[in-house]
Amino acid sequence: KLTNREKRGITFACMNSTGEGKNGLSTLALKFKDGSIVEDFRAEVNEHKGKSFAVFKPPENSP
């Protein structure tokens, strides 16, 4: 769910996929210099919502 904040910001939750043992959702807030960017951002997120992407797995010898 994308929620508008003031006129130039947006908040949303996303899956925490850092692989550091912390599971669940993280809430992020973004604030843009120009309010029109919020609508562009919302459109891009909605376009990609529901699509699945390959999970990145670093090589075993990766630091």
C-alpha atoms as one frame of an Amber mdcrd trajectory, in Angstrom:
protein
   0.000   0.000   0.000   1.367   3.399  -0.983   0.339   6.266   1.273   0.810
   9.931   0.400   2.603  12.082   2.962   2.146  15.808   2.747   2.395  16.755
  -0.928   5.877  15.575  -1.830   6.265  12.301   0.032   5.099   8.717   0.081
   5.378   5.799   2.528   5.183   2.101   1.769   6.091  -1.288   3.188   8.331
  -3.762   1.435   9.736  -7.204   2.123  13.028  -7.258   3.944  15.180  -9.507
   1.783  18.619  -8.595   3.085  19.262 -12.138   4.257  20.506 -10.993   7.631
  17.961 -13.012   9.578  15.451 -10.190   9.991  12.155 -11.235   8.446   9.015
  -9.299   7.750   8.188  -5.910   6.343  10.093  -2.658   6.507   8.319   0.686
   6.244  10.053   3.237   4.058   9.310   6.919   3.570  10.486   8.962   0.603
  10.315  12.715   0.141  10.876  14.254  -3.284  11.840  17.797  -4.229   9.013
  17.928  -6.768   5.532  16.637  -5.937   4.945  15.389  -9.483   7.620  12.740
  -8.928   5.378  11.112  -6.305   2.799  10.264  -8.973   5.513   8.982 -11.339
   6.887   6.795  -8.535   3.402   5.496  -7.701   2.774   4.612 -11.372   6.063
   2.696 -11.642   5.413   0.752  -8.432   1.899  -0.159  -9.546   3.223  -1.289
 -12.928   5.639  -3.725 -11.259   3.344  -4.817  -8.421   2.664  -8.537  -8.495
   5.549  -9.374 -10.811   8.046 -11.871  -9.480  11.759 -11.343  -9.806  14.689
 -13.705  -9.453  16.114 -13.873  -5.946  19.737 -12.776  -5.812  21.970 -15.366
  -4.173  25.595 -14.341  -3.661  28.290 -16.947  -4.333  29.237 -19.060  -1.319
  32.760 -17.617  -1.310  31.416 -14.055  -1.251  32.549 -12.022   1.788
